[in-house]
Amino acid sequence: MDKDLAFPIAIGIALGVGLGATYGNVTLGIVVGVVVSIAYTLWRRRAGR
């Protein structure tokens, strides 16, 4: 796995747990958090940082 994605995935999981705890669905929160973090990282990489 890409080393650059390890950090955003960790951020995504942390965000997801927070969102999930707030809205009552931790699994969905984690999935959304990870997807958003990875998408943001890839977008930044394509934009040249």
PyMOL commands that set and color helices and strands:
alter all, ss='L'
color gray80, all
select helices_A, chain A and resi 3-23+26-46
alter helices_A, ss='H'
color red, helices_A
deselect
rebuild
show_as cartoon
